[in-house]
Amino acid sequence: MKMKGLLSIIACFVFFPLSNLGEAAVFNVSDVAELRQALLDATYNNEDDTINVAAGAYDVSGSGGTLLYQPGSTGFGSDNHTLTIQGAGADVTDLDGGNAVRVLDMTTAFLSDDSAAHITMSGLTVRNGRPVSGNGGGGAVTTRDAVITLTGNTFGANAALERYKYGGGAYIASGSGEITLTGNSFDNNTADYGGAGAVVRSNTGPILLVQNTFTNNVDPNWVGGGAYIVTSGSVTFEKNIFSRNSSQIWGGGLMCLADTAVSLMNNTFDTNSSGTGSGAYISSNTVTLTNNVFSNNSGRGDGGGTRLATFGGSITLTNNTFSNNFAGQGGGVYLRVLGGAVGNLYNNILWGNTASSGANDGNDLFVDSDTGSPVNLFNNDLGIHADLATGQSEDLFITNTANYSQGFNVQQDPLLTADLHLQPLSPCINSGDNNAPELPATDFDGEPRIFNGVVDIGADEAEADLDGDGFTPSQGDCNDNDPTNYPGAPEIKFDGIDQDCNGHDLTIDIVKAIYNSRARLLRVEATSMLGMNAGLQLDGFGPMTWEPIDAKWVSNVKPVPQNPGTVTVSGIEGAESVQVLAH
């Protein structure tokens, strides 16, 4: 009976298919040849595959050229399973095209059904890709219905230079699959005809970009210096940075065309340049911007900070900051709301922007609207040359004011810091509308959106300096209702109040300070309500000694050449000084 049972167990191990135990294969590779073979094998094994790419430099410009993953095409299998390529980290795993070839070309579009052939790539650097033809200088990732996920990669110094080709750093496209880019960097890439940093396209699938950076990407001929996004679905941008990108025509930082909806929250657009929409050029049925910062973007046409357009839909801007942008019209913002579309601007800072077309060119805001399109402008801070009553002036210009409404707007210097936060005395503090559409729960820094009952204007929610002493609670004010309490304030001894906000009332008392000239001895005695925990020292002479019997701190310093005149005793609660008596 025991032998029969043992044979039965062995038979189970012999005949049970290994692939059914999770249906996953793992490839560990450490050179180009192994990586190339793993990509091929992954199209044949009918399993979900993970390729772990060890740290190192991988030059793909030699024999074999571009790394290919093309299930369903000639020379490859027809596996409809997931592929995950995982590097050891973008800082240590380097795939290099040698300025001769595209680094990666991955597509599941040859499969008749790729609904399970999802592609994930993480922890890699893709650089120096330069194909002779086609889209995607560094890499091309395309699917029919499969999901595409890129996380923590770097695409640098790639180029797609064939005429009318897209995506210098990467070309990413899907028919209906979701596309998600998180924590990637696209730097110093070039494209001839759009999306120097990256092109992301989808027919119907949602697109999500979170915490990516697009820096120093250049499209010398067309659009989308940082990124070019095209979809008939929806796009969401959160916490991305677009900086120092440029394009010739539209969207120096970002060009986004979406049929359904575009949402931007907590993004930064800084020092981008283009003809029109220098920071961002966005067109969609519904456009929503909250907590974004646009600064130092410049262009020749419309919308130095951003150009937003809709026909029959809505554009809503809530709690954004536009500062020091430049354009022909609408230096800060250019809105196009036509066909009954609605334009909502609430709680935004539009200050210090410039338009160069001439009088009434909307330095801060230009709105191209028609009779049937309401424009609502409430609780914003605009330039002093904005005629809010008429809506047609140098800093503010609305082409058709038939449905223009405004109120509670501010026209004062917002007192921004160098990094565009509100200073304690900013007029934007507590001047917003708590009922603004799309009001976010947190500000640009992720801090709670409302302090002291009323929302602030702009991307930053500041703590108010309620007592006017120049300090807020986050700056160390321990009692913001008393102007005598702040960091460094003069302390009043033994009053039980911590005026200087160091956590203690001052209770140091110097009971003796005597200098004996004959012995050249300085003796100082001090007490504190903190007793042995006061940690007292005689400034200039070092720590004092705690004497528990007399419950006091003592210093006997010798030799001291002459009477120091005054001495200071300091500890965790503050400092006290007295004049030294001669003996």
N, C-alpha and C positions, 0 to 999 in steps of 0.2 A: 504493500500500500504506500509506503514512503517513497519507493522508487518511482511508482506510477505518478504520484503527485509531483515529484521533481521533474519528470519528463514533460508533464503538462505545462509547468511553469516555463521550462526552457523553450517549448514550442511556441508559447506566447511571445517570447522575446525574438525568436527567429522569424516569425511570420507577420508580426505586427509592423506595418509600414512606418518607417522613421518620420516621414513627412507629416504624418498625422499628429505627431507629438508637438504641435505648435506651428507646423508649416512655416519654418523660418530658417534661413541660411545666413551665416556670418562669414565674411571674407576679411581677413586682416592682411593689408598690403603695405609694402614699404618701398616700392619702386614703380616706375611708370609701366613696365611690362606687366607686373602683377595687377595693377589697377586696370589696365586695358583688358586683361583677361577676365577679371572679376566682373566688369561691366558686360562683357559678352556672355559669360556663364549665367549671369542673373537673368538673361532673357530666355534661358532654356529650362531652368530647374523647377519651374512651376511652384515657386515658394516666395514668400515675402523675404526680401534680401536686405542685409545691412553690410555696407562696405566701410570698414574702419581704416582710415588713411593715416598712417603713422606720421609723426612730425618729420619734416625734411623738405628738401627742394626737389620738385618734379618738373623737369624740362620736357615738354611734350613737342617741342619743335623739331625733334629728330625723326627717326624712322617711325612711321605709323601716324605721325601728325596728331590732329585733333582727337581727343578722347570722345568716343562715340557710345551712345546707348540708344538703340533704335529698334526696339522689339517690333516684329511684324514686317520689317524691311528685309531685303536680300542680305543673306549672310548672318542674320540674327534669328533667334527663336521668337516665339509669339506668346510670351508670358504676360498675363494680365494680373500681375501682383505688384505690391509696393516695392519701391527702391529707396533706401536711405543711404546717403553718402555722408559720412561723419568724419571730419578732420579732427586732429588733436588740438585745434585752436587756430584761428586765422593768423595769429602772430607767429606760429611755428610751422604751419602746413601750407606750402607755397606751390601752386600750380602755375607754371610759367610758359607762355606761348612764344617767348623769344622774339616778339615782334614779327612773327612769320606766319602763324596760324591761329585760328580760334582755339581756345583752350578746351572748352566743353561744348558738345552738341548732344542734347538729350531730348528725345521726342517719343511720345507714345501714339502719335497721330497715324502711324501706319497700321495700328491695330483696329480691327472692326469694332471691338469693344474694349475700351481702356478704362472703364468705370472703376476698376479696383487698382489700376496701375499708378497709384499716387507717387509723387516724387518729392523727396525731402533732401535738402542739402544744408549742412551746417559746418561751422568751424574751419572754413577754407579761405585762402587767399587765391584769387584768380587775377593774374596780371599779365601785362604785355601781350595780350591777345590782339592779333591784327590779321584777320582773314582777307583773302583776295576778293571774296564776294560774300554776299548774304548779310542778314541781320545778326546783331549780337557779336560785338568784337571780342569780349571776354568769354561769354557763354550764352547759349541759347537753350531755353527750357520750354517745351511746348507740349500741350496735351489736347485731347478732345474734351473729355468729361472728367478726367482725373484731377485731383487736388495737387497744387504746387505750393510747397512751403520752403522758404529760405530763411535761415536763422543764423546770425552771427558770422556772416561771411564778409570778406572785403573784395571789392572789384576795383582794381587800381591800374591806371596807365594803359587801358585798353582802347581800341579804336575800331570803328566801323566806317571805313572811308570810301566804300564803293558808292557811286552816285545814287541818291534816293534810298539809302539804306539806314536802318534805325538801330538804336541801342548800342552805344559805344561800350559801356560796361557790361550790360546784359540785356537780352531780349527775352521776355517772359510772357507767354500767351497760353490761354485755354479757351475752349469753346464754352463750356458751362461749369467747369470746375472752379472751386474757390482758390484764390491766390492770396497768400499771406507772406509778407516780408517783415521780419522783426529783427532789429538790432544789426542790420547790415550797413556797411560803409561803401559808398560809391564815390571815388576820389580820382580826379585828374584823368577822366575818360573823355573821348572825343567821338562825335558822330557826324556824318555828313548831312543827315536829313531828319533828325529828331531824336530826342531822348539820349543825350550824350552820356548821362549817368546810367539811366535805365529806361527801357520801354516796358510797360506792363499793359497787356491787352486782354480783354475777355468779351465774348459775345453776350453772355447772360449771367455768368457767375460773379459773385461779390469779390471785391478787391479790398484788402486791408493792409495798410502800411503803418507800422508802429516802431518808434524809436530808431529809425534809420537816419543816416547822415548822407547828404549829397553835397560835396564840396569840390570847387574848382573844376567842374565839368564844363565843356565848351562845345556848342553846336554852332559853327560859323555860318551856316546857310539857312536854317529853318527854325524849329521850335523846341521847347522843353530842354533847356540846358541841363538842369538837374535831373528831371524825370518827365516822361511823356506818358500819360495814362489815358487809355481809350476803352470805353465799355458802354454797352447798352444797359448795364445793370447799375449797381451802386458802388461807391468808393468811400472809404473811411481813412482819414489820416489822423494819427495821434502821436504827439511828442516827437515829430521828425524835425530835423534841422536841414534847411536849404541855405547854403552860404557860398558866396563868391562864384556862383554859376552864371553862365551867359548863353544867350542864343540870339540869332539875328532878328527874328520876326516876332514871335510870341513866347511868353512864359520863360523868362530867364532862369528862375528857380524851378517852377512847376508849370506844366501845361496839362490840364485835365479836362477831357470831354466825356461826359456821362449822360445818358438819356434819363436815368431815373433820379438819382440823388448823390450829392457830394457833401461830406461832413468833415470839417477840419476842427480839431481841438488841441490846444496846447502845442502848436507848432511854431517854429521860428524861421523867419525869412529875412536874411540879412545880407546886404551888399551883393545882390544879384542884379543883372542887367539884361535888357532886351529892348526890342522896339516897342512892344505893347505888353502890359501885364508883367512888369519886370520881376516882381516877387513871385506872383502866381497869376495865371490866366485860367479861369474856370468857367465852364459853360455846362449847365444842367437844368433839369426841370426844377429841382429843389437844391438850393445851396445854403449851407449853414456853417458859420464860422463863430467859434467861441474860444476865448482865452488865447488867441494867437497874437504874436508880435511880429510886426513888419517894420524894418528900419533900414535906412541907408540903401534902399533899392532905387535904381534909376533907369529911365528909358526915354525914348524920343516921342512915343505915341501916347496912348491912354493907359492910365493906372500905373503909377510908379510902384506903389505897394502891391496893389492887386487890381485886376479887371475881372469883374464877375458879371455873368449874363444869364438871363432866362427869358423865355417867351411863354407867358401864360402860367408860370409857376410861382416860386417865391425865393427871395434871397433874404436871409436873416443874419445880421451881424450883432453879436452880443458880447460885451466885455472883451474887446480886442484893443490893441494899441498899435497905432500907425504913427511913426515919428521919423522925420528927416528923410522922406522919400521924394523922388523927383520924376516928373513926366511932362509931356506936352499938355495934357488935360487930366484932371484928377490926380494930382501929385500923390496923395495918400491912397484914395480909393476911387475907382471908376465903376459905377453900376449901370447895367443896361437892363431895365425892367419894362418889357413891352407886352402887348396883347393881353392886358388885364393882370399881369404879374404884380406881385406885392413886394415892396422893398421895405424891410424893417431894420432900423439901426438904433440900438439901445445900449447905453452904458459903454460907449466906445470913446477912446482918446484918439482924436485926429488933430495932431498939433505939429507945427513946424515943418509941414510938407510944402513942396513948391511945384507949381505948374508954370510952363513957359510960353504957352500959346498966346497970351495976351490977357486983356481984361476979362473978368468973369469966366476964367478957365478952371475954377474949382481947385485952388491950391490943396485943400484938404479933402474935399469931396465933390465929385461931379456925378450927377445922376441923369442918364438919358432915359426919359420916361414918356409915355403917351397918356392921353386923356383918361383911359380906363385903368390906369395902373396906380394904385395908392402908394405913397411914399411916407413912411412914419419915422420921425426923427425925434427921439426922446432921451433925455438924460445923458447926452454926449458932451464931450469937451472939444470944441472946435476953435479955430483961429479967431482973432479979434475982428477980422475983416469979413466974417460970415454974417450976412444979413439974414437972420433966422426968420424974420417976419415975411420977407418976400421970397426967400429961397433962391435968389438970383443975385450973386455977388462974387467978389474975388475969391474968398476962401470956400464958399459953398455955392454951387450952381446946379439947379434942377431945371431941366429943359421945359417940362410941363408941370405946373403947380396946381392943376385943377383938383387933384386929390392929395395934396400935400398937407400933412399934419405935423406939428412940432410942439415941444414944451419941455420946460425944466432943464434946458441945455445950459452948459457952462462955457464961458469964453474967457478963461484965465489960464495962465501958464500952469500946467499940471505938476510942475516941480518933480520931474523925473530924475532918478539917479542915472549914472552912466550905463547901468545894465537895465534901465527902463522899469525900475520899481518906483513906487510912490514914496516921496519923502514925507516925514511926519506931518508937515504943515500943508500938504497938497490939498487944493480945493476939490479934488476928485474923491477924497475920502468921505464916505457916508453921503454921496451925492447921486447914487444910482437909483434904479427902479427895481425893487424886489420882485415885481411882477413881470419883468421883461421876458419876452419869449425865449425859450431855450436857455434860461439862466442855469449855469452849471453849479454843481454842489461845491466844487473846489476851484481855486484859482490856478494860474499858470504854474505855480510851484507845488501844487497839490495840497495847499493849505485851505482850511475852511473858507468858503466864499463870503460869508457875512460875519463881520465883527461889529459889535455895538449896535445891532439891530437893523442897519441899513447897508446895502451893498455899495461897494466902491465903483467908480468908473475906471475902465481899463482892464488889462489882463492880470494885474496884480491886486490882491486884496491886502491892504495895509492895516496894521493895528493903529488906531488913532492915538495921538498923544493928547489924552483928555485934559491933562492939567497944564499943558503948554510949557513943560520944563525941558523939552527937547529930547525926551526919551520915551519909548514905548515899552510895554512889558517884555517883548522879545529882545529889546535892547538893554534889559536889565532893570527897568523901573519897577521897584517892588511895591509901589503904591501910586497908581496913575491917577488918583484923585487928590493928591497932595503935591503941589509944585515944589515943596521943600525936600521931597524924597526922590532921589535919583542917584545913579552911580557917581561917586566922587563928591557928593554933597557934604557940606560941613556937618560934623556930628555934634549933638548936644549930649553931654555926659549924664548918665544916670537918669534919663527921662523915659526909658523903656521903649524908645522908638529908634528904629534902624534907618536913620536919614540917608546914609551913603549906600544902602542896599547891599552890604557885604554879609548880611545874615546875622548881625549882632548889634546890640546897643553898645556904645563905648563906655566901658567901666574901668579903664586903666587909670590908676591914681599913683603918681610918683610921690612917695612919702618922704624920700630923702635923696638929695643929690649934692654931695659934698666933695670938694677937692682939697687934699692935704698937700700943700706945695713942698713942705719939707720931705715928706715921704714919697712925693710924686704919685700919690694914690687917689684914684677916683672911685668913690663908693656911691652906688645908686640902688635904692630899694623901691619896689613897686608892688601894688596889689591889683587884683582884678576879680570881678564877680565870677569869672570862669575858673578861678583857682589854678590848680596845677595844669588845667587844660588850655590855659591862655596862650602858651607857647611864646612867651615874651623874649624879646632880645633888645639889647642896647645898641641902637643904630651906630654903625661905625666901629663897634667894639666886639660884637658877636652875641651869642645866646646868653641869657641870664640863667641863674641857677634857682630852682624851686627849693625853698626851705619849708618843709611841712610843719615843723613845730610852731614857727611864727606865721605860717600861712602867707608867705610873701616871696617875691622874686628878688634876687640879689646879684649884683655884679661888683666885684672888686678888681679894678683894672690898674695894673702897675707894670712898668713905669709909664706915666703920662707926663710929658715934658712941661705942659702948662695947662692952666684952667681952660677947658673947651668953651666956656661961656654958657652954652645951653646943651642939654642932652635930650634925645628923643627915645622913648620906649615904644616899641610897636609889637603887635601881635595880630591874631586872626580877626580881632574886633576893630582894629584901627591903630591910631598912634596918639601919643600925648607927649608934649614937650614942656620942660621947665628950665629956669635959670639955675646954674650951679652956684652954690654958696662956697666961699673960700674959707678954709680952716687953717 
